[in-house]
């Protein structure tokens, strides 16, 4: 059996095709994880910004409440 007959054997062709498909799937899985890691980081940055916004709103509300109490005390005196 010479090399040409061996290369065109259906089992060899099937093995090569399955190997290429499996390799492509593995590469896609790896690249998808890389993209997801980036998106997860981006999402956490957005969460941090939302948290900072909430903290700022709370601080403004606290400041407004303190100013109202001070104004009420001044009016009462």
Biopython code that builds the backbone (N, CA, C, O; Angstrom):
import numpy as np
from Bio.PDB.StructureBuilder import StructureBuilder

atoms = [
    (1, "UNK", "N", (0.857, -1.175, 0.000)),
    (1, "UNK", "CA", (0.000, 0.000, 0.000)),
    (1, "UNK", "C", (0.902, 1.236, 0.000)),
    (1, "UNK", "O", (1.678, 1.438, 0.934)),
    (2, "UNK", "N", (0.804, 2.037, -1.011)),
    (2, "UNK", "CA", (1.670, 3.210, -1.049)),
    (2, "UNK", "C", (1.023, 4.384, -0.306)),
    (2, "UNK", "O", (-0.120, 4.289, 0.139)),
    (3, "UNK", "N", (1.754, 5.475, -0.179)),
    (3, "UNK", "CA", (1.335, 6.613, 0.642)),
    (3, "UNK", "C", (0.076, 7.292, 0.092)),
    (3, "UNK", "O", (-0.759, 7.747, 0.873)),
    (4, "UNK", "N", (-0.075, 7.370, -1.218)),
    (4, "UNK", "CA", (-1.247, 8.014, -1.825)),
    (4, "UNK", "C", (-2.513, 7.228, -1.489)),
    (4, "UNK", "O", (-3.533, 7.820, -1.137)),
    (5, "UNK", "N", (-2.454, 5.927, -1.594)),
    (5, "UNK", "CA", (-3.621, 5.113, -1.253)),
    (5, "UNK", "C", (-3.963, 5.267, 0.227)),
    (5, "UNK", "O", (-5.133, 5.316, 0.606)),
    (6, "UNK", "N", (-2.943, 5.340, 1.036)),
    (6, "UNK", "CA", (-3.167, 5.486, 2.477)),
    (6, "UNK", "C", (-3.803, 6.842, 2.799)),
    (6, "UNK", "O", (-4.713, 6.909, 3.625)),
    (7, "UNK", "N", (-3.335, 7.933, 2.155)),
    (7, "UNK", "CA", (-3.881, 9.268, 2.414)),
    (7, "UNK", "C", (-5.338, 9.396, 1.979)),
    (7, "UNK", "O", (-6.108, 10.123, 2.606)),
    (8, "UNK", "N", (-5.718, 8.707, 0.927)),
    (8, "UNK", "CA", (-7.088, 8.793, 0.440)),
    (8, "UNK", "C", (-7.993, 7.717, 1.013)),
    (8, "UNK", "O", (-9.120, 7.543, 0.549)),
    (9, "UNK", "N", (-7.520, 7.005, 2.001)),
    (9, "UNK", "CA", (-8.333, 6.034, 2.716)),
    (9, "UNK", "C", (-9.444, 6.809, 3.449)),
    (9, "UNK", "O", (-9.144, 7.810, 4.099)),
    (10, "UNK", "N", (-10.693, 6.388, 3.368)),
    (10, "UNK", "CA", (-11.793, 7.131, 4.010)),
    (10, "UNK", "C", (-11.596, 7.328, 5.515)),
    (10, "UNK", "O", (-11.988, 8.361, 6.057)),
    (11, "UNK", "N", (-10.994, 6.354, 6.191)),
    (11, "UNK", "CA", (-10.778, 6.497, 7.631)),
    (11, "UNK", "C", (-9.778, 7.593, 7.940)),
    (11, "UNK", "O", (-9.934, 8.313, 8.927)),
    (12, "UNK", "N", (-8.765, 7.729, 7.123)),
    (12, "UNK", "CA", (-7.770, 8.788, 7.334)),
    (12, "UNK", "C", (-8.407, 10.149, 7.076)),
    (12, "UNK", "O", (-8.167, 11.099, 7.822)),
    (13, "UNK", "N", (-9.203, 10.246, 6.041)),
    (13, "UNK", "CA", (-9.877, 11.510, 5.728)),
    (13, "UNK", "C", (-10.833, 11.895, 6.857)),
    (13, "UNK", "O", (-10.873, 13.054, 7.272)),
    (14, "UNK", "N", (-11.593, 10.933, 7.348)),
    (14, "UNK", "CA", (-12.515, 11.201, 8.455)),
    (14, "UNK", "C", (-11.753, 11.661, 9.688)),
    (14, "UNK", "O", (-12.170, 12.614, 10.347)),
    (15, "UNK", "N", (-10.649, 11.005, 10.012)),
    (15, "UNK", "CA", (-9.845, 11.389, 11.172)),
    (15, "UNK", "C", (-9.331, 12.820, 11.030)),
    (15, "UNK", "O", (-9.367, 13.583, 11.995)),
    (16, "UNK", "N", (-8.859, 13.190, 9.861)),
    (16, "UNK", "CA", (-8.341, 14.538, 9.638)),
    (16, "UNK", "C", (-9.461, 15.573, 9.777)),
    (16, "UNK", "O", (-9.264, 16.614, 10.403)),
    (17, "UNK", "N", (-10.616, 15.298, 9.205)),
    (17, "UNK", "CA", (-11.736, 16.243, 9.285)),
    (17, "UNK", "C", (-12.196, 16.414, 10.733)),
    (17, "UNK", "O", (-12.426, 17.535, 11.186)),
    (18, "UNK", "N", (-12.329, 15.310, 11.451)),
    (18, "UNK", "CA", (-12.760, 15.387, 12.851)),
    (18, "UNK", "C", (-11.727, 16.154, 13.681)),
    (18, "UNK", "O", (-12.098, 16.933, 14.559)),
    (19, "UNK", "N", (-10.453, 15.945, 13.415)),
    (19, "UNK", "CA", (-9.404, 16.665, 14.144)),
    (19, "UNK", "C", (-9.479, 18.167, 13.892)),
    (19, "UNK", "O", (-9.339, 18.962, 14.821)),
    (20, "UNK", "N", (-9.696, 18.550, 12.655)),
    (20, "UNK", "CA", (-9.793, 19.979, 12.329)),
    (20, "UNK", "C", (-11.013, 20.607, 12.994)),
    (20, "UNK", "O", (-10.928, 21.705, 13.543)),
    (21, "UNK", "N", (-12.139, 19.917, 12.945)),
    (21, "UNK", "CA", (-13.351, 20.441, 13.576)),
    (21, "UNK", "C", (-13.156, 20.570, 15.086)),
    (21, "UNK", "O", (-13.522, 21.592, 15.666)),
    (22, "UNK", "N", (-12.594, 19.564, 15.723)),
    (22, "UNK", "CA", (-12.362, 19.610, 17.171)),
    (22, "UNK", "C", (-11.393, 20.739, 17.525)),
    (22, "UNK", "O", (-11.588, 21.427, 18.527)),
    (23, "UNK", "N", (-10.369, 20.933, 16.727)),
    (23, "UNK", "CA", (-9.428, 22.025, 16.973)),
    (23, "UNK", "C", (-10.086, 23.383, 16.855)),
    (23, "UNK", "O", (-9.816, 24.280, 17.654)),
    (24, "UNK", "N", (-10.947, 23.539, 15.866)),
    (24, "UNK", "CA", (-11.651, 24.817, 15.710)),
    (24, "UNK", "C", (-12.600, 25.083, 16.868)),
    (24, "UNK", "O", (-12.713, 26.219, 17.327)),
    (25, "UNK", "N", (-13.278, 24.053, 17.343)),
    (25, "UNK", "CA", (-14.173, 24.215, 18.496)),
    (25, "UNK", "C", (-13.376, 24.604, 19.738)),
    (25, "UNK", "O", (-13.792, 25.480, 20.496)),
    (26, "UNK", "N", (-12.243, 23.961, 19.944)),
    (26, "UNK", "CA", (-11.398, 24.298, 21.095)),
    (26, "UNK", "C", (-10.910, 25.739, 21.001)),
    (26, "UNK", "O", (-10.878, 26.445, 22.008)),
    (27, "UNK", "N", (-10.532, 26.179, 19.812)),
    (27, "UNK", "CA", (-10.073, 27.565, 19.634)),
    (27, "UNK", "C", (-11.207, 28.549, 19.904)),
    (27, "UNK", "O", (-10.983, 29.593, 20.517)),
    (28, "UNK", "N", (-12.418, 28.229, 19.457)),
    (28, "UNK", "CA", (-13.552, 29.112, 19.723)),
    (28, "UNK", "C", (-13.877, 29.186, 21.202)),
    (28, "UNK", "O", (-14.206, 30.255, 21.715)),
    (29, "UNK", "N", (-13.787, 28.055, 21.895)),
    (29, "UNK", "CA", (-14.035, 28.061, 23.336)),
    (29, "UNK", "C", (-13.017, 28.948, 24.046)),
    (29, "UNK", "O", (-13.381, 29.713, 24.939)),
    (30, "UNK", "N", (-11.761, 28.854, 23.664)),
    (30, "UNK", "CA", (-10.722, 29.661, 24.296)),
    (30, "UNK", "C", (-10.945, 31.146, 24.020)),
    (30, "UNK", "O", (-10.860, 31.970, 24.931)),
    (31, "UNK", "N", (-11.229, 31.485, 22.771)),
    (31, "UNK", "CA", (-11.418, 32.893, 22.434)),
    (31, "UNK", "C", (-12.688, 33.443, 23.080)),
    (31, "UNK", "O", (-12.734, 34.626, 23.420)),
    (32, "UNK", "N", (-13.707, 32.624, 23.256)),
    (32, "UNK", "CA", (-14.929, 33.075, 23.922)),
    (32, "UNK", "C", (-14.653, 33.380, 25.387)),
    (32, "UNK", "O", (-15.203, 34.341, 25.925)),
    (33, "UNK", "N", (-13.817, 32.586, 26.042)),
    (33, "UNK", "CA", (-13.478, 32.864, 27.441)),
    (33, "UNK", "C", (-12.718, 34.169, 27.564)),
    (33, "UNK", "O", (-12.940, 34.928, 28.507)),
    (34, "UNK", "N", (-11.836, 34.438, 26.637)),
    (34, "UNK", "CA", (-11.080, 35.688, 26.674)),
    (34, "UNK", "C", (-12.033, 36.867, 26.538)),
    (34, "UNK", "O", (-11.905, 37.847, 27.272)),
    (35, "UNK", "N", (-12.977, 36.790, 25.624)),
    (35, "UNK", "CA", (-13.937, 37.875, 25.441)),
    (35, "UNK", "C", (-14.823, 38.024, 26.669)),
    (35, "UNK", "O", (-15.123, 39.148, 27.071)),
    (36, "UNK", "N", (-15.244, 36.931, 27.267)),
    (36, "UNK", "CA", (-16.096, 37.005, 28.441)),
    (36, "UNK", "C", (-15.360, 37.607, 29.626)),
    (36, "UNK", "O", (-15.954, 38.355, 30.403)),
    (37, "UNK", "N", (-14.083, 37.298, 29.778)),
    (37, "UNK", "CA", (-13.319, 37.902, 30.852)),
    (37, "UNK", "C", (-13.296, 39.419, 30.695)),
    (37, "UNK", "O", (-13.419, 40.149, 31.678)),
    (38, "UNK", "N", (-13.141, 39.888, 29.471)),
    (38, "UNK", "CA", (-13.141, 41.327, 29.224)),
    (38, "UNK", "C", (-14.498, 41.924, 29.564)),
    (38, "UNK", "O", (-14.568, 42.984, 30.186)),
    (39, "UNK", "N", (-15.565, 41.266, 29.167)),
    (39, "UNK", "CA", (-16.901, 41.775, 29.438)),
    (39, "UNK", "C", (-17.215, 41.757, 30.924)),
    (39, "UNK", "O", (-17.878, 42.664, 31.428)),
    (40, "UNK", "N", (-16.745, 40.729, 31.636)),
    (40, "UNK", "CA", (-16.966, 40.669, 33.075)),
    (40, "UNK", "C", (-16.277, 41.837, 33.768)),
    (40, "UNK", "O", (-16.835, 42.442, 34.684)),
    (41, "UNK", "N", (-15.059, 42.152, 33.327)),
    (41, "UNK", "CA", (-14.340, 43.278, 33.924)),
    (41, "UNK", "C", (-15.086, 44.570, 33.636)),
    (41, "UNK", "O", (-15.239, 45.419, 34.514)),
    (42, "UNK", "N", (-15.544, 44.709, 32.411)),
    (42, "UNK", "CA", (-16.278, 45.910, 32.035)),
    (42, "UNK", "C", (-17.556, 46.033, 32.851)),
    (42, "UNK", "O", (-17.927, 47.126, 33.279)),
    (43, "UNK", "N", (-18.215, 44.925, 33.060)),
    (43, "UNK", "CA", (-19.446, 44.937, 33.840)),
    (43, "UNK", "C", (-19.150, 45.343, 35.280)),
    (43, "UNK", "O", (-19.913, 46.105, 35.874)),
    (44, "UNK", "N", (-18.069, 44.851, 35.839)),
    (44, "UNK", "CA", (-17.750, 45.210, 37.213)),
    (44, "UNK", "C", (-17.408, 46.698, 37.312)),
    (44, "UNK", "O", (-17.687, 47.325, 38.334)),
    (45, "UNK", "N", (-16.807, 47.270, 36.266)),
    (45, "UNK", "CA", (-16.546, 48.705, 36.263)),
    (45, "UNK", "C", (-17.859, 49.482, 36.277)),
    (45, "UNK", "O", (-17.986, 50.492, 36.969)),
    (46, "UNK", "N", (-18.830, 49.000, 35.507)),
    (46, "UNK", "CA", (-20.139, 49.652, 35.524)),
    (46, "UNK", "C", (-20.801, 49.525, 36.898)),
    (46, "UNK", "O", (-21.437, 50.463, 37.379)),
    (47, "UNK", "N", (-20.646, 48.377, 37.513)),
    (47, "UNK", "CA", (-21.189, 48.201, 38.859)),
    (47, "UNK", "C", (-20.530, 49.160, 39.843)),
    (47, "UNK", "O", (-21.195, 49.720, 40.715)),
    (48, "UNK", "N", (-19.225, 49.345, 39.700)),
    (48, "UNK", "CA", (-18.520, 50.291, 40.572)),
    (48, "UNK", "C", (-19.043, 51.710, 40.374)),
    (48, "UNK", "O", (-19.243, 52.443, 41.343)),
    (49, "UNK", "N", (-19.263, 52.095, 39.122)),
    (49, "UNK", "CA", (-19.795, 53.430, 38.858)),
    (49, "UNK", "C", (-21.195, 53.595, 39.445)),
    (49, "UNK", "O", (-21.517, 54.644, 40.003)),
    (50, "UNK", "N", (-22.017, 52.572, 39.321)),
    (50, "UNK", "CA", (-23.358, 52.637, 39.907)),
    (50, "UNK", "C", (-23.282, 52.766, 41.423)),
    (50, "UNK", "O", (-24.047, 53.518, 42.028)),
    (51, "UNK", "N", (-22.365, 52.035, 42.027)),
    (51, "UNK", "CA", (-22.202, 52.104, 43.481)),
    (51, "UNK", "C", (-21.742, 53.499, 43.902)),
    (51, "UNK", "O", (-22.240, 54.047, 44.885)),
    (52, "UNK", "N", (-20.791, 54.076, 43.157)),
    (52, "UNK", "CA", (-20.336, 55.427, 43.469)),
    (52, "UNK", "C", (-21.473, 56.436, 43.325)),
    (52, "UNK", "O", (-21.590, 57.364, 44.125)),
    (53, "UNK", "N", (-22.302, 56.253, 42.312)),
    (53, "UNK", "CA", (-23.441, 57.143, 42.106)),
    (53, "UNK", "C", (-24.423, 57.046, 43.273)),
    (53, "UNK", "O", (-24.929, 58.060, 43.753)),
    (54, "UNK", "N", (-24.686, 55.822, 43.723)),
    (54, "UNK", "CA", (-25.585, 55.637, 44.873)),
    (54, "UNK", "C", (-25.005, 56.282, 46.126)),
    (54, "UNK", "O", (-25.720, 56.939, 46.883)),
    (55, "UNK", "N", (-23.696, 56.090, 46.342)),
    (55, "UNK", "CA", (-23.057, 56.691, 47.513)),
    (55, "UNK", "C", (-23.139, 58.216, 47.463)),
    (55, "UNK", "O", (-23.394, 58.867, 48.477)),
    (56, "UNK", "N", (-22.923, 58.772, 46.286)),
    (56, "UNK", "CA", (-22.994, 60.222, 46.137)),
    (56, "UNK", "C", (-24.402, 60.722, 46.439)),
    (56, "UNK", "O", (-24.577, 61.742, 47.106)),
    (57, "UNK", "N", (-25.400, 60.001, 45.946)),
    (57, "UNK", "CA", (-26.796, 60.387, 46.196)),
    (57, "UNK", "C", (-27.111, 60.309, 47.690)),
    (57, "UNK", "O", (-27.803, 61.176, 48.224)),
    (58, "UNK", "N", (-26.612, 59.286, 48.358)),
    (58, "UNK", "CA", (-26.840, 59.160, 49.804)),
    (58, "UNK", "C", (-26.180, 60.306, 50.553)),
    (58, "UNK", "O", (-26.765, 60.878, 51.473)),
    (59, "UNK", "N", (-24.945, 60.641, 50.149)),
    (59, "UNK", "CA", (-24.235, 61.729, 50.818)),
    (59, "UNK", "C", (-24.951, 63.058, 50.609)),
    (59, "UNK", "O", (-25.026, 63.868, 51.532)),
    (60, "UNK", "N", (-25.482, 63.295, 49.402)),
    (60, "UNK", "CA", (-26.216, 64.525, 49.139)),
    (60, "UNK", "C", (-27.492, 64.570, 49.972)),
    (60, "UNK", "O", (-27.857, 65.623, 50.494)),
    (61, "UNK", "N", (-28.166, 63.440, 50.097)),
    (61, "UNK", "CA", (-29.391, 63.382, 50.896)),
    (61, "UNK", "C", (-29.085, 63.636, 52.357)),
    (61, "UNK", "O", (-29.840, 64.331, 53.036)),
    (62, "UNK", "N", (-27.989, 63.084, 52.850)),
    (62, "UNK", "CA", (-27.589, 63.281, 54.243)),
    (62, "UNK", "C", (-27.238, 64.749, 54.480)),
    (62, "UNK", "O", (-27.603, 65.321, 55.507)),
    (63, "UNK", "N", (-26.537, 65.345, 53.540)),
    (63, "UNK", "CA", (-26.155, 66.748, 53.661)),
    (63, "UNK", "C", (-27.397, 67.637, 53.660)),
    (63, "UNK", "O", (-27.486, 68.576, 54.451)),
    (64, "UNK", "N", (-28.355, 67.346, 52.778)),
    (64, "UNK", "CA", (-29.592, 68.121, 52.732)),
    (64, "UNK", "C", (-30.356, 67.999, 54.038)),
    (64, "UNK", "O", (-30.908, 68.986, 54.525)),
    (65, "UNK", "N", (-30.398, 66.806, 54.613)),
    (65, "UNK", "CA", (-31.100, 66.579, 55.872)),
    (65, "UNK", "C", (-30.427, 67.350, 56.996)),
    (65, "UNK", "O", (-31.108, 67.943, 57.833)),
    (66, "UNK", "N", (-29.107, 67.350, 57.026)),
    (66, "UNK", "CA", (-28.383, 68.081, 58.064)),
    (66, "UNK", "C", (-28.596, 69.576, 57.919)),
    (66, "UNK", "O", (-28.723, 70.281, 58.920)),
    (67, "UNK", "N", (-28.636, 70.069, 56.697)),
    (67, "UNK", "CA", (-28.864, 71.496, 56.470)),
    (67, "UNK", "C", (-30.262, 71.889, 56.922)),
    (67, "UNK", "O", (-30.453, 72.973, 57.473)),
    (68, "UNK", "N", (-31.253, 71.010, 56.691)),
    (68, "UNK", "CA", (-32.610, 71.303, 57.123)),
    (68, "UNK", "C", (-32.703, 71.346, 58.641)),
    (68, "UNK", "O", (-33.374, 72.212, 59.203)),
    (69, "UNK", "N", (-32.025, 70.405, 59.311)),
    (69, "UNK", "CA", (-32.029, 70.395, 60.782)),
    (69, "UNK", "C", (-31.384, 71.668, 61.325)),
    (69, "UNK", "O", (-31.871, 72.260, 62.289)),
    (70, "UNK", "N", (-30.291, 72.078, 60.699)),
    (70, "UNK", "CA", (-29.591, 73.292, 61.142)),
    (70, "UNK", "C", (-30.490, 74.513, 60.912)),
    (70, "UNK", "O", (-30.566, 75.406, 61.757)),
    (71, "UNK", "N", (-31.156, 74.540, 59.779)),
    (71, "UNK", "CA", (-32.065, 75.667, 59.491)),
    (71, "UNK", "C", (-33.228, 75.681, 60.471)),
    (71, "UNK", "O", (-33.633, 76.754, 60.917)),
    (72, "UNK", "N", (-33.778, 74.517, 60.820)),
    (72, "UNK", "CA", (-34.882, 74.450, 61.775)),
    (72, "UNK", "C", (-34.440, 74.910, 63.148)),
    (72, "UNK", "O", (-35.199, 75.590, 63.839)),
    (73, "UNK", "N", (-33.232, 74.558, 63.564)),
    (73, "UNK", "CA", (-32.724, 74.983, 64.871)),
    (73, "UNK", "C", (-32.526, 76.499, 64.885)),
    (73, "UNK", "O", (-32.803, 77.162, 65.885)),
    (74, "UNK", "N", (-32.047, 77.035, 63.771)),
    (74, "UNK", "CA", (-31.806, 78.467, 63.693)),
    (74, "UNK", "C", (-33.123, 79.216, 63.766)),
    (74, "UNK", "O", (-33.213, 80.249, 64.429)),
    (75, "UNK", "N", (-34.154, 78.704, 63.088)),
    (75, "UNK", "CA", (-35.469, 79.344, 63.123)),
    (75, "UNK", "C", (-36.083, 79.244, 64.513)),
    (75, "UNK", "O", (-36.752, 80.170, 64.969)),
    (76, "UNK", "N", (-35.853, 78.108, 65.190)),
    (76, "UNK", "CA", (-36.425, 77.913, 66.513)),
    (76, "UNK", "C", (-35.786, 78.838, 67.536)),
    (76, "UNK", "O", (-36.438, 79.255, 68.494)),
    (77, "UNK", "N", (-34.512, 79.161, 67.336)),
    (77, "UNK", "CA", (-33.812, 80.037, 68.293)),
    (77, "UNK", "C", (-34.262, 81.441, 68.035)),
    (77, "UNK", "O", (-33.815, 82.367, 68.712)),
]
sb = StructureBuilder()
sb.init_structure("model")
sb.init_model(0)
sb.init_chain("A")
sb.init_seg("    ")
for serial, (resi, resn, name, xyz) in enumerate(atoms, 1):
    if name == "N":
        sb.init_residue(resn, " ", resi, " ")
    sb.init_atom(name, np.array(xyz, "f"), 0.0, 1.0, " ", f" {name:<3s}", serial, name[0])
structure = sb.get_structure()
